[in-house]
Amino acid sequence: MLPEPSELRRVSLRGTVAPSNGVVRADLVGNVAGLQLAGVSVPATGLSLAIETVSGGTPFSGKLPFAARLEADAVRTASGELVATAERPLLATASGTIDTKTFTAEADIDIRAGGGQVEFKGTLSPNVVNGSANAAFASLAPISGFIGRDLSGAVNADVEGRFFGANGTDLQVSASLTDFDPGEETAARLMNGATTVTARLTTDRAGSLTISDSTVSGNATTSPVGTGGGGIFNKGSLMIERSTLSNN
């Protein structure tokens, strides 16, 4: 059952199970129309999923190879809309193995949106997601309306660690920015040209976010900021500690 408020207008699926090159292969292909979930609306999505058995093993048990593909025509939120085009598809593909005993997956995931690309490699389970990801956008302008901020510039970011888990998030981030403008005049001046950002992002069980061991280094920075401390904040708040801003 989908959480409230949500809506699913139509689902059309067809599947086959048949022998293929010494293994049994299951294929599922279809379309989902009118999906609304947690404030996100996707008018139409095409999907495909293929799972194979392991040669000589019990059908559809153990560690099973899989491949999946999702392609949407648009994604809408209260902030804006991202529409797929031939040059800028809204596409997600995944491949790897699913362990039916532990309900975990080792996966390589590739997401294309707004002319950018996000690649993830790691382990996924109902309780924790660990791995590494790279996000590369030659221009943030195509996604600025969708996010609801006037963004511009280029971003190439690497993220590694625990993306999700009972103990919260623990991620190490390293990003290279070029002429980055987050929609705020002062920040845009500081990040004009080439800028490097590193930080550790963690959340606790209560959902509080801490940014630590962070550095911002760029050609346009105008004043250094020394090491600082942090404090204790309530849920949904932000703590920043051990941060520096340097001028190259």
C-alpha positions in Angstrom: 0.0 0.0 0.0 1.3 3.5 -0.9 1.7 6.0 1.9 -0.8 8.9 2.1 -1.1 11.1 0.2 -0.4 9.1 -3.0 -2.1 8.1 -6.2 -1.5 5.5 -8.9 -3.8 5.8 -11.9 -2.8 2.9 -14.1 -0.3 0.0 -14.2 0.2 -2.2 -17.2 2.7 -5.1 -16.9 3.5 -8.2 -18.8 6.0 -10.9 -17.9 7.6 -14.1 -19.2 9.6 -16.9 -17.6 11.5 -19.1 -19.9 14.8 -21.0 -20.2 17.7 -19.0 -21.7 21.2 -20.2 -22.3 21.1 -22.9 -19.5 19.4 -20.7 -16.9 15.8 -19.6 -16.3 15.1 -15.9 -17.1 12.2 -13.8 -15.9 11.3 -10.6 -17.7 8.9 -8.0 -16.7 8.0 -5.0 -18.9 5.4 -2.4 -18.5 4.2 1.2 -17.9 3.1 3.1 -14.9 0.8 6.2 -15.3 -0.2 8.9 -13.0 2.1 8.2 -10.0 2.0 10.7 -7.2 4.0 10.0 -4.1 5.3 12.2 -1.3 4.7 15.4 -3.2 6.3 14.1 -6.4 4.3 13.5 -9.6 5.5 11.3 -12.5 2.9 11.3 -15.4 4.3 8.2 -17.2 7.1 5.8 -16.6 8.3 2.8 -18.7 10.0 0.0 -16.8 11.7 -3.3 -17.5 13.2 -5.9 -15.1 15.1 -9.1 -15.9 16.3 -11.7 -13.3 18.1 -14.9 -14.0 18.7 -18.0 -12.0 22.2 -19.3 -11.2 23.2 -22.2 -13.4 22.7 -25.4 -11.5 21.0 -23.7 -8.6 17.5 -23.7 -7.3 15.3 -21.5 -9.5 15.1 -17.9 -8.2 17.0 -18.5 -5.0 20.5 -17.5 -3.9 22.4 -14.6 -5.6 20.5 -13.8 -8.8 21.8 -11.5 -11.6 19.4 -8.7 -12.5 19.1 -5.7 -14.7 16.4 -2.9 -14.5 15.5 0.2 -16.4 13.1 3.1 -15.6 12.4 6.0 -18.0 10.0 8.8 -17.1 8.6 11.5 -19.3 8.6 14.2 -16.6 9.0 14.7 -12.8 7.0 17.4 -11.1 7.2 18.8 -7.6 5.8 21.9 -5.9 9.1 23.7 -6.8 9.0 22.9 -10.5 9.1 20.4 -13.4 11.8 18.4 -15.1 10.8 17.3 -18.6 12.7 14.6 -20.5 14.0 15.3 -24.0 16.0 13.2 -26.4 19.2 15.0 -25.4 18.3 15.0 -21.7 16.4 11.9 -20.7 15.0 11.0 -17.3 16.5 7.6 -17.1 17.6 5.2 -14.4 19.3 1.8 -15.0 20.6 -0.7 -12.5 22.4 -4.0 -12.7 24.0 -6.4 -10.2 22.9 -9.3 -8.0 20.1 -9.9 -5.5 20.6 -12.2 -2.6 17.2 -13.8 -1.9 18.4 -15.1 1.5 19.6 -11.8 3.0 17.4 -9.5 0.9 20.4 -7.5 -0.1 21.6 -6.3 -3.5 25.0 -5.4 -4.9 24.2 -2.8 -7.6 25.6 -0.4 -10.1 23.0 2.4 -10.6 23.1 5.1 -13.3 20.7 8.0 -13.2 20.4 10.6 -16.0 18.5 13.8 -15.4 18.7 17.4 -16.7 21.8 16.6 -18.8 23.7 15.4 -15.7 24.6 11.9 -14.5 24.7 10.3 -11.1 26.5 6.9 -10.7 26.2 4.8 -7.6 28.0 1.5 -6.7 27.3 -0.3 -3.5 25.2 -2.5 -1.3 21.4 -2.0 -0.7 19.2 -3.6 1.9 16.0 -2.7 3.7 18.1 -1.4 6.7 21.2 0.2 5.3 22.7 1.5 2.0 26.5 1.7 1.7 28.5 2.7 -1.3 30.0 5.4 -3.4 28.5 7.8 -5.9 29.6 10.4 -8.4 27.4 13.3 -9.6 28.5 15.2 -12.7 26.6 18.2 -14.1 28.3 20.3 -16.8 25.5 22.9 -16.2 23.0 23.1 -13.3 20.8 25.5 -15.1 18.5 22.8 -16.6 17.5 21.5 -13.1 17.3 24.9 -11.4 13.6 25.3 -12.0 12.9 21.8 -10.7 14.8 22.5 -7.5 13.2 25.9 -7.1 16.5 27.9 -7.0 18.3 29.9 -9.7 21.3 27.6 -10.0 24.1 27.8 -12.5 27.7 26.5 -12.9 29.2 23.0 -13.1 29.5 20.4 -10.4 31.5 17.2 -10.1 31.1 15.5 -6.7 32.2 12.2 -5.1 30.3 10.9 -2.1 31.2 7.8 -0.1 29.9 6.1 3.0 26.6 5.2 4.6 23.7 6.8 2.6 21.0 5.3 4.8 20.8 3.3 8.0 19.4 2.9 11.5 22.3 5.0 12.9 21.8 7.8 10.3 23.9 8.9 7.4 27.7 9.2 7.4 29.1 10.5 4.1 32.4 12.0 3.0 31.9 14.5 0.2 34.5 16.0 -2.2 33.3 18.3 -4.9 34.8 20.4 -7.7 32.7 23.4 -8.6 33.1 25.8 -11.6 31.4 29.2 -11.5 29.0 27.8 -9.0 26.0 30.1 -8.2 23.6 28.7 -5.7 21.2 31.5 -6.2 22.7 33.7 -3.5 24.8 36.7 -4.5 27.5 36.5 -1.8 28.1 32.8 -2.2 28.2 33.2 -6.0 31.0 35.7 -5.6 33.0 33.5 -3.3 32.6 30.5 -5.6 33.4 32.3 -8.9 35.9 30.3 -10.9 37.2 27.0 -9.7 36.3 25.9 -6.1 36.9 22.7 -4.2 34.7 21.7 -1.3 35.2 18.8 1.1 33.1 17.8 4.1 31.8 15.0 6.2 28.0 14.9 6.5 26.4 12.9 9.3 22.9 12.6 10.7 21.8 11.0 13.9 18.7 8.9 14.8 16.8 12.2 15.6 17.5 13.5 12.1 19.9 16.3 13.0 22.6 17.1 10.4 26.2 17.8 11.3 28.8 19.2 8.8 32.3 18.6 10.0 35.9 18.7 8.7 34.8 20.9 5.9 36.9 23.1 3.6 36.1 25.5 0.8 39.1 26.5 -1.3 38.9 28.6 -4.4 40.4 31.3 -6.5 37.8 33.9 -5.5 37.6 33.4 -1.8 38.4 36.7 0.0 39.0 35.9 3.6 40.2 32.9 5.6 38.1 31.4 8.4 39.8 29.6 11.2 38.8 26.3 12.8 35.6 26.6 14.7 33.5 24.5 17.1 30.0 23.3 17.2 27.0 22.9 19.5 24.0 20.7 20.2 20.9 21.3 18.1 17.4 19.9 17.9 15.9 17.7 15.2 16.1 19.2 11.7 18.9 21.6 12.7 22.4 22.0 11.5 25.8 21.9 13.3 29.0 23.0 11.6 32.4 22.3 13.1 36.1 22.2 12.1 35.5 24.2 9.0 37.9 26.4 7.0 37.6 28.8 4.1 40.8 29.4 2.2 42.0 31.7 -0.6 44.1 30.1 -3.4 
